[in-house]
Amino acid sequence: MRFRFLCLYFFWSSVSIADEISRNLLIDHYSFLNPSMGFGFEKENRNNQKVFAWYHTSKEIKPKFDFHLQLTALSYKRILRENFPYTEIPYKLQKESGELVAFNPGIRLYFFSLYGNFLSTNPTYKGLSLGFHLYPEKSLFLYYKENPKENTKEYALSVLSGKSPGIGLSIAKEISSEKTEWSGSISFSFQVESFVGAISHLPVTESREDINSIFISKIFQENKESLFQKEINPYIDETDLDKEKKKEEWEAKKFKKKERIIYEIKLEELLKFRIPLVIAIRISRASKSKEEYEELLKTLSPDLVRKCNKIQNDKHKANR
């Protein structure tokens, strides 16, 4: 409890200015997927860099219906180049740094997830993220972001598939009064028990350099609900798998039928075959355990073994 309070205090006390929370939608996707905590680093060319962290918790309201709260904090440093027109000085470098926080309340109902996206330093900023958990290891998110302050809108789609290794892909369309720009990203992730690590790359566009990100996270509770339970593999013929499964079941039944059943032999049954009393008592007692009976047969003469097998065969026919 004390640890959670310290995390929340860090998130809320670090707010100062807001420009953008994350151009890498795949990191948002990872952080929305399960209640978790993560830390990461993001670098754009040689100068601009960001350190980010998220905390995602949930509370069950009803069965299959949960309330979620995801907080993301980001601290960035970047160097801006300021031009000097009408002078011989081409430009000067200006350092800029700051911190910002995103507040993302949401709900999860069965295999649907819906999150709102708010920036405390920009009240006009709006965002929605709608998720679909298609398979246990594949999910899809749709995003809408609007920033009236900068007169921009963004529509995006991201997909995560697999666990270890996992791959993520995203594509986004940003619309402003000046231009429309498309961007995309790719990620690779690995999961060991409840820990996930991933690297992600955003290629260069007209408005920014390429961006590389890396993070590691701890999953508190993994989401188990999905629309479909098993994903169809187009490279594997399911009919062949069914045939192979039926063949294995048939072989198992066949083996089970061939397994020898040992019945208990009464003393009087052995005496009818003129087996000596002392040996008959030993055989009768051993027949109560399959292992003891088979070990005893190894010590008997072939004639006695033949008589015992005759008794067992007659019992087997009678019990069919």
C-alpha positions as YAML, in Angstrom:
chain: A
units: angstrom
residues:
- id: 1
  name: MET
  ca: [0.00, 0.00, 0.00]
- id: 2
  name: ARG
  ca: [2.83, 2.36, 0.89]
- id: 3
  name: PHE
  ca: [4.56, 1.49, -2.40]
- id: 4
  name: ARG
  ca: [1.42, 2.31, -4.41]
- id: 5
  name: PHE
  ca: [1.09, 5.64, -2.62]
- id: 6
  name: LEU
  ca: [4.69, 6.54, -3.48]
- id: 7
  name: CYS
  ca: [4.08, 5.65, -7.14]
- id: 8
  name: LEU
  ca: [0.95, 7.82, -7.32]
- id: 9
  name: TYR
  ca: [2.75, 10.67, -5.59]
- id: 10
  name: PHE
  ca: [5.57, 10.48, -8.14]
- id: 11
  name: PHE
  ca: [3.14, 10.50, -11.07]
- id: 12
  name: TRP
  ca: [1.10, 13.46, -9.92]
- id: 13
  name: SER
  ca: [3.94, 15.59, -8.52]
- id: 14
  name: SER
  ca: [5.98, 15.36, -11.74]
- id: 15
  name: VAL
  ca: [3.49, 17.25, -13.93]
- id: 16
  name: SER
  ca: [4.70, 20.50, -15.45]
- id: 17
  name: ILE
  ca: [4.11, 20.84, -19.20]
- id: 18
  name: ALA
  ca: [2.49, 18.67, -21.87]
- id: 19
  name: ASP
  ca: [3.31, 18.31, -25.51]
- id: 20
  name: GLU
  ca: [2.64, 14.64, -26.29]
- id: 21
  name: ILE
  ca: [2.40, 11.59, -24.08]
- id: 22
  name: SER
  ca: [3.61, 8.87, -26.42]
- id: 23
  name: ARG
  ca: [3.94, 8.66, -30.16]
- id: 24
  name: ASN
  ca: [4.69, 4.97, -29.77]
- id: 25
  name: LEU
  ca: [1.22, 3.46, -29.50]
- id: 26
  name: LEU
  ca: [2.60, -0.04, -29.00]
- id: 27
  name: ILE
  ca: [3.86, 0.94, -25.55]
- id: 28
  name: ASP
  ca: [0.35, 2.17, -24.73]
- id: 29
  name: HIS
  ca: [-0.95, -1.18, -25.97]
- id: 30
  name: TYR
  ca: [1.42, -3.15, -23.71]
- id: 31
  name: SER
  ca: [0.51, -1.01, -20.70]
- id: 32
  name: PHE
  ca: [-3.27, -1.33, -21.31]
- id: 33
  name: LEU
  ca: [-3.17, -5.09, -21.82]
- id: 34
  name: ASN
  ca: [-2.84, -6.23, -18.18]
- id: 35
  name: PRO
  ca: [-2.60, -4.70, -14.70]
- id: 36
  name: SER
  ca: [1.13, -4.11, -14.50]
- id: 37
  name: MET
  ca: [4.02, -1.75, -13.76]
- id: 38
  name: GLY
  ca: [6.66, -0.86, -16.33]
- id: 39
  name: PHE
  ca: [9.72, 1.33, -16.84]
- id: 40
  name: GLY
  ca: [11.40, 2.25, -20.12]
- id: 41
  name: PHE
  ca: [13.69, 4.47, -22.13]
- id: 42
  name: GLU
  ca: [13.10, 6.12, -25.50]
- id: 43
  name: LYS
  ca: [15.66, 7.81, -27.73]
- id: 44
  name: GLU
  ca: [15.17, 9.98, -30.83]
- id: 45
  name: ASN
  ca: [18.41, 10.53, -32.79]
- id: 46
  name: ARG
  ca: [21.41, 11.54, -30.62]
- id: 47
  name: ASN
  ca: [19.89, 14.37, -28.61]
- id: 48
  name: ASN
  ca: [16.25, 13.74, -27.67]
- id: 49
  name: GLN
  ca: [15.50, 11.14, -25.04]
- id: 50
  name: LYS
  ca: [12.67, 10.16, -22.70]
- id: 51
  name: VAL
  ca: [12.32, 8.07, -19.56]
- id: 52
  name: PHE
  ca: [8.81, 6.77, -18.93]
- id: 53
  name: ALA
  ca: [6.94, 4.64, -16.39]
- id: 54
  name: TRP
  ca: [3.40, 3.36, -16.01]
- id: 55
  name: TYR
  ca: [1.26, 1.88, -13.28]
- id: 56
  name: HIS
  ca: [-1.91, -0.04, -14.13]
- id: 57
  name: THR
  ca: [-4.33, -1.36, -11.50]
- id: 58
  name: SER
  ca: [-7.84, -2.83, -11.62]
- id: 59
  name: LYS
  ca: [-10.83, -3.54, -9.39]
- id: 60
  name: GLU
  ca: [-13.54, -6.13, -10.08]
- id: 61
  name: ILE
  ca: [-17.02, -4.60, -9.93]
- id: 62
  name: LYS
  ca: [-18.97, -7.64, -11.13]
- id: 63
  name: PRO
  ca: [-17.91, -10.97, -12.65]
- id: 64
  name: LYS
  ca: [-16.39, -10.25, -16.10]
- id: 65
  name: PHE
  ca: [-16.67, -6.49, -15.46]
- id: 66
  name: ASP
  ca: [-13.65, -4.57, -14.09]
- id: 67
  name: PHE
  ca: [-12.70, -0.95, -13.53]
- id: 68
  name: HIS
  ca: [-9.15, -0.07, -14.61]
- id: 69
  name: LEU
  ca: [-6.86, 2.86, -13.93]
- id: 70
  name: GLN
  ca: [-3.63, 3.37, -15.85]
- id: 71
  name: LEU
  ca: [-1.20, 6.23, -15.13]
- id: 72
  name: THR
  ca: [1.79, 7.08, -17.31]
- id: 73
  name: ALA
  ca: [4.59, 9.46, -16.34]
- id: 74
  name: LEU
  ca: [7.23, 10.70, -18.76]
- id: 75
  name: SER
  ca: [10.34, 12.84, -18.33]
- id: 76
  name: TYR
  ca: [12.00, 14.16, -21.49]
- id: 77
  name: LYS
  ca: [15.07, 16.10, -22.59]
- id: 78
  name: ARG
  ca: [15.57, 17.46, -26.07]
- id: 79
  name: ILE
  ca: [17.68, 19.95, -27.96]
- id: 80
  name: LEU
  ca: [15.95, 22.41, -30.28]
- id: 81
  name: ARG
  ca: [17.71, 24.27, -33.08]
- id: 82
  name: GLU
  ca: [16.74, 27.92, -33.24]
- id: 83
  name: ASN
  ca: [17.49, 29.64, -36.58]
- id: 84
  name: PHE
  ca: [18.74, 33.25, -36.92]
- id: 85
  name: PRO
  ca: [17.46, 34.78, -40.16]
- id: 86
  name: TYR
  ca: [19.29, 37.75, -41.72]
- id: 87
  name: THR
  ca: [22.50, 37.00, -39.78]
- id: 88
  name: GLU
  ca: [25.68, 35.07, -40.42]
- id: 89
  name: ILE
  ca: [24.93, 32.82, -37.45]
- id: 90
  name: PRO
  ca: [23.03, 29.80, -38.82]
- id: 91
  name: TYR
  ca: [21.42, 28.64, -35.56]
- id: 92
  name: LYS
  ca: [21.87, 28.02, -31.86]
- id: 93
  name: LEU
  ca: [21.02, 24.97, -29.79]
- id: 94
  name: GLN
  ca: [18.42, 25.36, -27.08]
- id: 95
  name: LYS
  ca: [17.88, 22.70, -24.41]
- id: 96
  name: GLU
  ca: [14.37, 21.87, -23.26]
- id: 97
  name: SER
  ca: [13.17, 19.43, -20.64]
- id: 98
  name: GLY
  ca: [9.99, 18.62, -18.79]
- id: 99
  name: GLU
  ca: [7.70, 16.01, -17.30]
- id: 100
  name: LEU
  ca: [4.12, 15.08, -18.04]
- id: 101
  name: VAL
  ca: [1.46, 12.60, -16.91]
- id: 102
  name: ALA
  ca: [-1.43, 10.84, -18.64]
- id: 103
  name: PHE
  ca: [-4.50, 9.72, -16.70]
- id: 104
  name: ASN
  ca: [-6.30, 6.75, -18.30]
- id: 105
  name: PRO
  ca: [-9.44, 5.42, -16.55]
- id: 106
  name: GLY
  ca: [-11.11, 2.46, -18.23]
- id: 107
  name: ILE
  ca: [-13.44, -0.51, -18.06]
- id: 108
  name: ARG
  ca: [-13.09, -4.08, -19.23]
- id: 109
  name: LEU
  ca: [-16.15, -6.17, -20.08]
- id: 110
  name: TYR
  ca: [-15.51, -9.73, -21.20]
- id: 111
  name: PHE
  ca: [-13.15, -9.32, -24.19]
- id: 112
  name: PHE
  ca: [-13.68, -5.52, -24.66]
- id: 113
  name: SER
  ca: [-11.52, -2.78, -23.15]
- id: 114
  name: LEU
  ca: [-12.29, 0.95, -23.24]
- id: 115
  name: TYR
  ca: [-9.91, 3.61, -21.90]
- id: 116
  name: GLY
  ca: [-10.18, 7.38, -21.78]
- id: 117
  name: ASN
  ca: [-6.99, 9.40, -22.25]
- id: 118
  name: PHE
  ca: [-6.48, 12.73, -20.44]
- id: 119
  name: LEU
  ca: [-3.49, 15.02, -19.91]
- id: 120
  name: SER
  ca: [-3.61, 17.09, -16.74]
- id: 121
  name: THR
  ca: [-1.65, 19.95, -18.35]
- id: 122
  name: ASN
  ca: [-3.88, 20.15, -21.42]
- id: 123
  name: PRO
  ca: [-7.60, 20.04, -20.45]
- id: 124
  name: THR
  ca: [-8.73, 20.25, -24.09]
- id: 125
  name: TYR
  ca: [-6.84, 17.08, -25.05]
- id: 126
  name: LYS
  ca: [-9.10, 14.02, -25.57]
- id: 127
  name: GLY
  ca: [-8.38, 10.42, -26.32]
- id: 128
  name: LEU
  ca: [-10.14, 7.06, -26.52]
- id: 129
  name: SER
  ca: [-8.65, 3.59, -26.79]
- id: 130
  name: LEU
  ca: [-10.87, 0.63, -27.65]
- id: 131
  name: GLY
  ca: [-9.40, -2.85, -27.27]
- id: 132
  name: PHE
  ca: [-10.48, -6.28, -28.46]
- id: 133
  name: HIS
  ca: [-8.92, -9.38, -26.88]
- id: 134
  name: LEU
  ca: [-9.33, -11.74, -29.82]
- id: 135
  name: TYR
  ca: [-7.26, -14.70, -28.62]
- id: 136
  name: PRO
  ca: [-5.36, -15.45, -25.39]
- id: 137
  name: GLU
  ca: [-2.17, -14.20, -27.08]
- id: 138
  name: LYS
  ca: [-3.52, -11.72, -29.63]
- id: 139
  name: SER
  ca: [-5.18, -8.34, -29.07]
- id: 140
  name: LEU
  ca: [-6.14, -5.30, -31.12]
- id: 141
  name: PHE
  ca: [-6.54, -1.65, -30.10]
- id: 142
  name: LEU
  ca: [-8.16, 1.26, -31.93]
- id: 143
  name: TYR
  ca: [-7.17, 4.82, -30.94]
- id: 144
  name: TYR
  ca: [-8.62, 8.27, -31.41]
- id: 145
  name: LYS
  ca: [-6.77, 11.35, -30.13]
- id: 146
  name: GLU
  ca: [-7.75, 14.99, -30.51]
- id: 147
  name: ASN
  ca: [-5.72, 18.05, -29.52]
- id: 148
  name: PRO
  ca: [-7.69, 21.29, -30.15]
- id: 149
  name: LYS
  ca: [-4.77, 23.30, -28.78]
- id: 150
  name: GLU
  ca: [-2.60, 22.23, -31.72]
- id: 151
  name: ASN
  ca: [-5.55, 21.53, -34.04]
- id: 152
  name: THR
  ca: [-4.57, 17.90, -34.64]
- id: 153
  name: LYS
  ca: [-6.41, 14.58, -34.76]
- id: 154
  name: GLU
  ca: [-5.00, 11.10, -34.82]
- id: 155
  name: TYR
  ca: [-6.50, 7.72, -35.77]
- id: 156
  name: ALA
  ca: [-4.49, 4.59, -35.12]
- id: 157
  name: LEU
  ca: [-4.52, 0.79, -34.96]
- id: 158
  name: SER
  ca: [-2.15, -1.56, -33.11]
- id: 159
  name: VAL
  ca: [-1.92, -5.36, -32.91]
- id: 160
  name: LEU
  ca: [0.06, -7.56, -30.51]
- id: 161
  name: SER
  ca: [0.49, -11.26, -31.19]
- id: 162
  name: GLY
  ca: [2.32, -13.98, -29.27]
- id: 163
  name: LYS
  ca: [4.13, -14.06, -25.94]
- id: 164
  name: SER
  ca: [7.68, -15.25, -26.20]
- id: 165
  name: PRO
  ca: [8.56, -14.16, -28.74]
- id: 166
  name: GLY
  ca: [5.77, -11.66, -29.41]
- id: 167
  name: ILE
  ca: [5.46, -9.14, -32.21]
- id: 168
  name: GLY
  ca: [3.57, -5.85, -32.34]
- id: 169
  name: LEU
  ca: [2.59, -3.64, -35.27]
- id: 170
  name: SER
  ca: [0.91, -0.24, -35.34]
- id: 171
  name: ILE
  ca: [-0.15, 2.30, -37.94]
- id: 172
  name: ALA
  ca: [-1.33, 5.87, -37.28]
- id: 173
  name: LYS
  ca: [-2.74, 8.75, -39.32]
- id: 174
  name: GLU
  ca: [-2.28, 12.26, -37.92]
- id: 175
  name: ILE
  ca: [-4.32, 15.08, -39.43]
- id: 176
  name: SER
  ca: [-3.51, 18.77, -38.89]
- id: 177
  name: SER
  ca: [-4.47, 21.99, -40.63]
- id: 178
  name: GLU
  ca: [-1.19, 21.92, -42.55]
- id: 179
  name: LYS
  ca: [-0.75, 18.27, -43.55]
- id: 180
  name: THR
  ca: [-1.68, 14.62, -43.10]
- id: 181
  name: GLU
  ca: [1.06, 12.27, -41.95]
- id: 182
  name: TRP
  ca: [1.19, 8.47, -41.73]
- id: 183
  name: SER
  ca: [3.46, 6.65, -39.28]
- id: 184
  name: GLY
  ca: [3.98, 3.13, -38.04]
- id: 185
  name: SER
  ca: [5.99, 1.11, -35.54]
- id: 186
  name: ILE
  ca: [7.09, -2.44, -34.83]
- id: 187
  name: SER
  ca: [8.05, -4.20, -31.60]
- id: 188
  name: PHE
  ca: [9.45, -7.52, -30.38]
- id: 189
  name: SER
  ca: [8.81, -8.81, -26.88]
- id: 190
  name: PHE
  ca: [9.71, -11.72, -24.62]
- id: 191
  name: GLN
  ca: [7.92, -12.96, -21.51]
- id: 192
  name: VAL
  ca: [9.47, -14.97, -18.67]
- id: 193
  name: GLU
  ca: [6.83, -15.91, -16.08]
- id: 194
  name: SER
  ca: [5.27, -12.53, -15.12]
- id: 195
  name: PHE
  ca: [8.04, -10.30, -16.54]
- id: 196
  name: VAL
  ca: [7.89, -8.80, -20.05]
- id: 197
  name: GLY
  ca: [10.67, -7.04, -21.92]
- id: 198
  name: ALA
  ca: [10.33, -5.40, -25.34]
- id: 199
  name: ILE
  ca: [12.10, -3.23, -27.90]
- id: 200
  name: SER
  ca: [10.28, -1.04, -30.41]
- id: 201
  name: HIS
  ca: [11.21, 1.03, -33.44]
- id: 202
  name: LEU
  ca: [9.41, 3.94, -35.13]
- id: 203
  name: PRO
  ca: [10.84, 4.81, -38.58]
- id: 204
  name: VAL
  ca: [11.69, 8.38, -39.51]
- id: 205
  name: THR
  ca: [8.92, 10.70, -40.81]
- id: 206
  name: GLU
  ca: [8.80, 14.29, -42.08]
- id: 207
  name: SER
  ca: [8.25, 15.74, -38.60]
- id: 208
  name: ARG
  ca: [10.65, 13.59, -36.52]
- id: 209
  name: GLU
  ca: [13.67, 11.33, -36.54]
- id: 210
  name: ASP
  ca: [13.42, 7.58, -36.00]
- id: 211
  name: ILE
  ca: [12.70, 6.55, -32.40]
- id: 212
  name: ASN
  ca: [13.89, 3.46, -30.53]
- id: 213
  name: SER
  ca: [12.30, 2.32, -27.26]
- id: 214
  name: ILE
  ca: [12.97, -0.36, -24.69]
- id: 215
  name: PHE
  ca: [11.05, -1.32, -21.55]
- id: 216
  name: ILE
  ca: [10.59, -4.02, -18.93]
- id: 217
  name: SER
  ca: [7.38, -4.60, -16.98]
- id: 218
  name: LYS
  ca: [5.94, -6.75, -14.22]
- id: 219
  name: ILE
  ca: [2.43, -8.19, -14.77]
- id: 220
  name: PHE
  ca: [0.26, -8.26, -11.65]
- id: 221
  name: GLN
  ca: [-2.68, -10.17, -13.14]
- id: 222
  name: GLU
  ca: [-2.89, -11.60, -16.64]
- id: 223
  name: ASN
  ca: [-6.11, -11.15, -18.61]
- id: 224
  name: LYS
  ca: [-7.79, -14.53, -19.26]
- id: 225
  name: GLU
  ca: [-10.87, -13.46, -21.24]
- id: 226
  name: SER
  ca: [-10.83, -13.57, -25.04]
- id: 227
  name: LEU
  ca: [-13.33, -13.77, -27.89]
- id: 228
  name: PHE
  ca: [-11.87, -17.03, -29.24]
- id: 229
  name: GLN
  ca: [-10.09, -19.71, -27.23]
- id: 230
  name: LYS
  ca: [-7.81, -21.08, -29.93]
- id: 231
  name: GLU
  ca: [-6.30, -19.35, -32.95]
- id: 232
  name: ILE
  ca: [-6.42, -21.21, -36.27]
- id: 233
  name: ASN
  ca: [-2.99, -21.76, -37.81]
- id: 234
  name: PRO
  ca: [-3.25, -21.50, -41.64]
- id: 235
  name: TYR
  ca: [-0.09, -23.59, -42.05]
- id: 236
  name: ILE
  ca: [-1.47, -26.59, -40.13]
- id: 237
  name: ASP
  ca: [-4.33, -28.76, -41.39]
- id: 238
  name: GLU
  ca: [-6.66, -29.18, -38.41]
- id: 239
  name: THR
  ca: [-8.17, -32.34, -39.97]
- id: 240
  name: ASP
  ca: [-4.73, -33.98, -39.88]
- id: 241
  name: LEU
  ca: [-4.39, -33.05, -36.22]
- id: 242
  name: ASP
  ca: [-7.80, -34.59, -35.48]
- id: 243
  name: LYS
  ca: [-6.82, -37.78, -37.29]
- id: 244
  name: GLU
  ca: [-3.54, -37.94, -35.37]
- id: 245
  name: LYS
  ca: [-5.35, -37.39, -32.09]
- id: 246
  name: LYS
  ca: [-7.88, -40.14, -32.85]
- id: 247
  name: LYS
  ca: [-5.05, -42.47, -33.83]
- id: 248
  name: GLU
  ca: [-3.28, -41.84, -30.52]
- id: 249
  name: GLU
  ca: [-6.51, -42.46, -28.60]
- id: 250
  name: TRP
  ca: [-7.08, -45.71, -30.52]
- id: 251
  name: GLU
  ca: [-3.51, -46.88, -29.82]
- id: 252
  name: ALA
  ca: [-3.97, -46.09, -26.14]
- id: 253
  name: LYS
  ca: [-7.21, -48.11, -26.00]
- id: 254
  name: LYS
  ca: [-5.58, -50.96, -27.93]
- id: 255
  name: PHE
  ca: [-2.67, -51.03, -25.50]
- id: 256
  name: LYS
  ca: [-5.05, -50.94, -22.56]
- id: 257
  name: LYS
  ca: [-6.98, -53.92, -23.97]
- id: 258
  name: LYS
  ca: [-3.76, -55.90, -24.40]
- id: 259
  name: GLU
  ca: [-2.72, -55.26, -20.82]
- id: 260
  name: ARG
  ca: [-2.92, -58.53, -18.89]
- id: 261
  name: ILE
  ca: [-5.48, -58.74, -16.11]
- id: 262
  name: ILE
  ca: [-4.65, -61.01, -13.17]
- id: 263
  name: TYR
  ca: [-7.60, -62.50, -11.31]
- id: 264
  name: GLU
  ca: [-7.46, -63.79, -7.75]
- id: 265
  name: ILE
  ca: [-7.32, -67.60, -7.63]
- id: 266
  name: LYS
  ca: [-9.08, -69.49, -4.86]
- id: 267
  name: LEU
  ca: [-7.29, -72.33, -3.11]
- id: 268
  name: GLU
  ca: [-9.89, -74.90, -4.14]
- id: 269
  name: GLU
  ca: [-9.43, -73.96, -7.82]
- id: 270
  name: LEU
  ca: [-5.73, -74.79, -7.59]
- id: 271
  name: LEU
  ca: [-6.32, -78.06, -5.75]
- id: 272
  name: LYS
  ca: [-8.60, -79.26, -8.59]
- id: 273
  name: PHE
  ca: [-5.50, -79.24, -10.82]
- id: 274
  name: ARG
  ca: [-3.68, -81.45, -8.27]
- id: 275
  name: ILE
  ca: [-1.26, -78.69, -7.30]
- id: 276
  name: PRO
  ca: [0.48, -79.40, -3.97]
- id: 277
  name: LEU
  ca: [-1.16, -77.66, -1.01]
- id: 278
  name: VAL
  ca: [1.90, -75.62, 0.06]
- id: 279
  name: ILE
  ca: [2.46, -74.28, -3.47]
- id: 280
  name: ALA
  ca: [-1.28, -73.70, -3.97]
- id: 281
  name: ILE
  ca: [-1.40, -71.53, -0.82]
- id: 282
  name: ARG
  ca: [1.55, -69.45, -2.13]
- id: 283
  name: ILE
  ca: [-0.11, -69.01, -5.54]
- id: 284
  name: SER
  ca: [-3.47, -68.07, -4.02]
- id: 285
  name: ARG
  ca: [-1.91, -65.41, -1.79]
- id: 286
  name: ALA
  ca: [0.29, -64.01, -4.60]
- id: 287
  name: SER
  ca: [-2.66, -63.74, -7.02]
- id: 288
  name: LYS
  ca: [-4.02, -60.84, -4.94]
- id: 289
  name: SER
  ca: [-1.19, -58.67, -6.35]
- id: 290
  name: LYS
  ca: [-0.30, -58.66, -10.03]
- id: 291
  name: GLU
  ca: [3.38, -57.91, -9.37]
- id: 292
  name: GLU
  ca: [3.78, -60.66, -6.74]
- id: 293
  name: TYR
  ca: [1.92, -63.18, -8.90]
- id: 294
  name: GLU
  ca: [4.09, -62.56, -11.97]
- id: 295
  name: GLU
  ca: [7.26, -62.78, -9.87]
- id: 296
  name: LEU
  ca: [6.11, -66.09, -8.37]
- id: 297
  name: LEU
  ca: [5.37, -67.61, -11.81]
- id: 298
  name: LYS
  ca: [9.02, -67.07, -12.74]
- id: 299
  name: THR
  ca: [10.04, -69.49, -9.96]
- id: 300
  name: LEU
  ca: [7.53, -72.24, -10.78]
- id: 301
  name: SER
  ca: [7.94, -75.21, -13.10]
- id: 302
  name: PRO
  ca: [6.53, -74.99, -16.68]
- id: 303
  name: ASP
  ca: [3.79, -77.48, -15.76]
- id: 304
  name: LEU
  ca: [2.58, -75.34, -12.84]
- id: 305
  name: VAL
  ca: [2.75, -72.16, -14.95]
- id: 306
  name: ARG
  ca: [0.64, -73.83, -17.65]
- id: 307
  name: LYS
  ca: [-2.00, -74.81, -15.08]
- id: 308
  name: CYS
  ca: [-2.08, -71.28, -13.61]
- id: 309
  name: ASN
  ca: [-2.47, -69.76, -17.10]
- id: 310
  name: LYS
  ca: [-5.34, -72.17, -17.79]
- id: 311
  name: ILE
  ca: [-7.15, -70.98, -14.66]
- id: 312
  name: GLN
  ca: [-6.55, -67.30, -15.56]
- id: 313
  name: ASN
  ca: [-7.80, -67.81, -19.14]
- id: 314
  name: ASP
  ca: [-10.98, -69.49, -17.94]
- id: 315
  name: LYS
  ca: [-11.62, -66.56, -15.55]
- id: 316
  name: HIS
  ca: [-10.97, -64.06, -18.34]
- id: 317
  name: LYS
  ca: [-13.55, -65.75, -20.63]
- id: 318
  name: ALA
  ca: [-16.07, -65.89, -17.80]
- id: 319
  name: ASN
  ca: [-15.70, -62.15, -17.11]
- id: 320
  name: ARG
  ca: [-16.10, -60.97, -20.70]
...
